[in-house]
Amino acid sequence: MEEEKKPRYMVQAINDEILGKLSLKNRYSFLNNNLMALLNQEQFNFLKKVEKFCMRFEKKNNITHGPEEDIYDWIPAFGKEGYISRTEPFEMIDVNYEPSGAAIDFMRNLALEFFDPQFAMGGGATVLAINPIKEHHENIPVRLDALKDLVTGQAPGCICITEPERGSDAVHQLTTCEEQPDGSFILNGDKIYNTNAPKSKWAVAYATAEANNGNTMAQFLINTSWDGWICERVGIPWVPKLYLGKETFRNLRVPKEYVLGGVGKGRDHLFEGLVPERIGIAIMSICECWNAITHAAIYANNRKQFDKMILLFQGVGFTLTDLWAKTTNLTLGLLKFCESYDEKMEKFGGVLPKNIAQALVASASMLKYHTTSLSKEICYESANLMGGAGLCDNTLMNDLLNISRIQEIVGGSRQIQQYIMSMALRQLYKMSGI
Ligand SMILES: Cc1cc2nc3c(=O)[nH]c(=O)nc-3n(C[C@H](O)[C@H](O)[C@H](O)COP(=O)(O)OP(=O)(O)OC[C@H]3O[C@@H](n4cnc5c(N)ncnc54)[C@H](O)[C@@H]3O)c2cc1C
């Protein structure tokens, strides 16, 4: 008996039977059968646990993923379960999540991505605010309070790096920070494209003591209710449910306890955040691939044309296997990266030696580069295999098609990843003593 699904669309284009087969439960089942042999028991059990929560949540709240739903309403429920971030136990705020780590967070992402891709991406942006506070809270109560709000889903967060005139060149920022005698700072300038910003209580932002001088960068935690935080929503039609912001900081005063990194420390803090950010985007992208392939696989096994299921036509079946093989192989690469990252973090007590951290920069760029490119291909090709059903509004394929086109830009564009990789390649050549 297939689950009954309330429509999320204008007109039902796909027949009842196939639409029922595309349920969250069935898509999880296909995913689990694919991953069962690749995951260890702890990873697999955690994946199933989050999946169970998502299925119940969807059913209990009659979620259709239709245009009228506000994905930000769902954050507190996921936060209560500890499903905003699982990268670590968060002992400093007494939540002590177990299991945790990069590989476990990958599992969390898989379950959330299948549930709702835009919701998963919004959560990823909150994690970008969580990471720097986690690294630089120094046990200061206001910082720990902010961290707790974000990790437990009390409030979404955002990170403000990009400016209208400084995107890829994120080191030469124009937003200024002026230190006051009491140790507070006054910020002035503009930021843009900051995911979640209009809905956020907490923002982590960068500014410079001298505009355009990366050596004078500093990092701040901002409560968006403070005077001088002015935020307008920027429309990104490919993710219509996400709220992105354009902010003006007008004499925004940041008290001393909220300065996460003083003048001169901002650039290091910025770079430190880029490896987890890129791995997060890589994970999100590969999860989009799985969601798209799962839709296409279910559809191709049920849709008939010329009196035959379309999977049996080589044009469909062989295309699908090509997408499937690429996604499985890159999943294995990403999983291996996450597992060795977790092992090293454990071995070195959470602080990686500089040479290992350096090597991870190149790996993170490679994975981000490769998975975002793949996601764009897989989501498009999977939709294509579903014909009109892949393009209409009856399934999440429309969301996947659109969101997969964004990932190459966020967190450093494709060309910037290539630039980073080419510098890393040069570095490795020099280290090889040839
Ligand atoms: C949906 C979405 C969410 C985002 N979320 C956030 C967020 O939460 N926080 C945040 O701070 N920012 C965020 N961003 C901003 C994002 O990181 C920037 O858009 C991105 O870094 C590119 O900057 P830009 O848009 O100014 O493009 P530009 O830097 O102007 O780039 C334009 C083009 O030039 C290319 N280019 C630039 N420099 C070089 C170079 N040296 N070599 C080769 N090619 C180059 C780029 O690859 C690109 O193709 C988001 C953006 C989007 C679209």
The ligand as an SDF file (V2000), in Angstrom:
LIG
                    3D

 53 58  0  0  0  0  0  0  0  0999 V2000
   22.5880   31.3210   -3.4540 C   0  0  0  0  0  0  0  0  0  0  0  0
   23.8000   31.9970   -2.9290 C   0  0  0  0  0  0  0  0  0  0  0  0
   24.1180   31.8780   -1.5810 C   0  0  0  0  0  0  0  0  0  0  0  0
   25.2340   32.5350   -1.0640 C   0  0  0  0  0  0  0  0  0  0  0  0
   25.4730   32.4910    0.2870 N   0  0  0  0  0  0  0  0  0  0  0  0
   26.4450   33.2760    0.8150 C   0  0  0  0  0  0  0  0  0  0  0  0
   26.5940   33.4030    2.2330 C   0  0  0  0  0  0  0  0  0  0  0  0
   25.8680   32.7790    3.0050 O   0  0  0  0  0  0  0  0  0  0  0  0
   27.5340   34.2520    2.7210 N   0  0  0  0  0  0  0  0  0  0  0  0
   28.3580   34.9740    1.9070 C   0  0  0  0  0  0  0  0  0  0  0  0
   29.1840   35.7320    2.4020 O   0  0  0  0  0  0  0  0  0  0  0  0
   28.2520   34.8690    0.5480 N   0  0  0  0  0  0  0  0  0  0  0  0
   27.3160   34.0440   -0.0050 C   0  0  0  0  0  0  0  0  0  0  0  0
   27.1680   33.9590   -1.3730 N   0  0  0  0  0  0  0  0  0  0  0  0
   28.0700   34.7080   -2.2220 C   0  0  0  0  0  0  0  0  0  0  0  0
   29.0270   33.8370   -3.0320 C   0  0  0  0  0  0  0  0  0  0  0  0
   30.0300   33.2840   -2.1990 O   0  0  0  0  0  0  0  0  0  0  0  0
   29.6060   34.7360   -4.1320 C   0  0  0  0  0  0  0  0  0  0  0  0
   28.5370   35.0100   -5.0140 O   0  0  0  0  0  0  0  0  0  0  0  0
   30.7570   34.0990   -4.8510 C   0  0  0  0  0  0  0  0  0  0  0  0
   31.8750   34.0180   -4.0070 O   0  0  0  0  0  0  0  0  0  0  0  0
   31.1250   34.8560   -6.1300 C   0  0  0  0  0  0  0  0  0  0  0  0
   31.2430   36.2280   -5.8930 O   0  0  0  0  0  0  0  0  0  0  0  0
   30.5040   37.2670   -6.8760 P   0  0  0  0  0  0  0  0  0  0  0  0
   29.0690   36.8900   -6.9260 O   0  0  0  0  0  0  0  0  0  0  0  0
   30.8320   38.6380   -6.4540 O   0  0  0  0  0  0  0  0  0  0  0  0
   31.1370   36.9920   -8.2860 O   0  0  0  0  0  0  0  0  0  0  0  0
   32.5150   37.5780   -8.8370 P   0  0  0  0  0  0  0  0  0  0  0  0
   33.5920   37.4030   -7.8490 O   0  0  0  0  0  0  0  0  0  0  0  0
   32.2780   38.9350   -9.3710 O   0  0  0  0  0  0  0  0  0  0  0  0
   32.7850   36.5670  -10.0320 O   0  0  0  0  0  0  0  0  0  0  0  0
   32.1890   36.7060  -11.3370 C   0  0  0  0  0  0  0  0  0  0  0  0
   32.8220   35.6550  -12.2460 C   0  0  0  0  0  0  0  0  0  0  0  0
   34.2200   35.9150  -12.3580 O   0  0  0  0  0  0  0  0  0  0  0  0
   34.9620   34.7450  -12.0200 C   0  0  0  0  0  0  0  0  0  0  0  0
   36.2160   35.1480  -11.3620 N   0  0  0  0  0  0  0  0  0  0  0  0
   36.3920   36.0650  -10.3740 C   0  0  0  0  0  0  0  0  0  0  0  0
   37.6880   36.1290  -10.0350 N   0  0  0  0  0  0  0  0  0  0  0  0
   38.3370   35.2270  -10.7980 C   0  0  0  0  0  0  0  0  0  0  0  0
   39.6970   34.7910  -10.8990 C   0  0  0  0  0  0  0  0  0  0  0  0
   40.6590   35.2860  -10.1270 N   0  0  0  0  0  0  0  0  0  0  0  0
   40.0080   33.8250  -11.8030 N   0  0  0  0  0  0  0  0  0  0  0  0
   39.0360   33.2920  -12.6020 C   0  0  0  0  0  0  0  0  0  0  0  0
   37.7520   33.6540  -12.5490 N   0  0  0  0  0  0  0  0  0  0  0  0
   37.4090   34.5950  -11.6660 C   0  0  0  0  0  0  0  0  0  0  0  0
   34.0530   33.9640  -11.0950 C   0  0  0  0  0  0  0  0  0  0  0  0
   34.3920   32.5880  -11.0970 O   0  0  0  0  0  0  0  0  0  0  0  0
   32.6790   34.2400  -11.6910 C   0  0  0  0  0  0  0  0  0  0  0  0
   32.4590   33.3460  -12.7460 O   0  0  0  0  0  0  0  0  0  0  0  0
   26.0740   33.2860   -1.9130 C   0  0  0  0  0  0  0  0  0  0  0  0
   25.7710   33.3770   -3.2850 C   0  0  0  0  0  0  0  0  0  0  0  0
   24.6580   32.7520   -3.7840 C   0  0  0  0  0  0  0  0  0  0  0  0
   24.3400   32.9180   -5.2400 C   0  0  0  0  0  0  0  0  0  0  0  0
  1  2  1  0
  2  3  1  0
  2 52  2  0
  3  4  2  0
  4  5  1  0
  4 50  1  0
  5  6  2  0
  6  7  1  0
  6 13  1  0
  7  8  2  0
  7  9  1  0
  9 10  1  0
 10 11  2  0
 10 12  1  0
 12 13  2  0
 13 14  1  0
 14 15  1  0
 14 50  1  0
 15 16  1  0
 16 17  1  0
 16 18  1  0
 18 19  1  0
 18 20  1  0
 20 21  1  0
 20 22  1  0
 22 23  1  0
 23 24  1  0
 24 25  2  0
 24 26  1  0
 24 27  1  0
 27 28  1  0
 28 29  2  0
 28 30  1  0
 28 31  1  0
 31 32  1  0
 32 33  1  0
 33 34  1  0
 33 48  1  0
 34 35  1  0
 35 36  1  0
 35 46  1  0
 36 37  1  0
 36 45  1  0
 37 38  2  0
 38 39  1  0
 39 40  1  0
 39 45  2  0
 40 41  1  0
 40 42  2  0
 42 43  1  0
 43 44  2  0
 44 45  1  0
 46 47  1  0
 46 48  1  0
 48 49  1  0
 50 51  2  0
 51 52  1  0
 52 53  1  0
M  END
$$$$
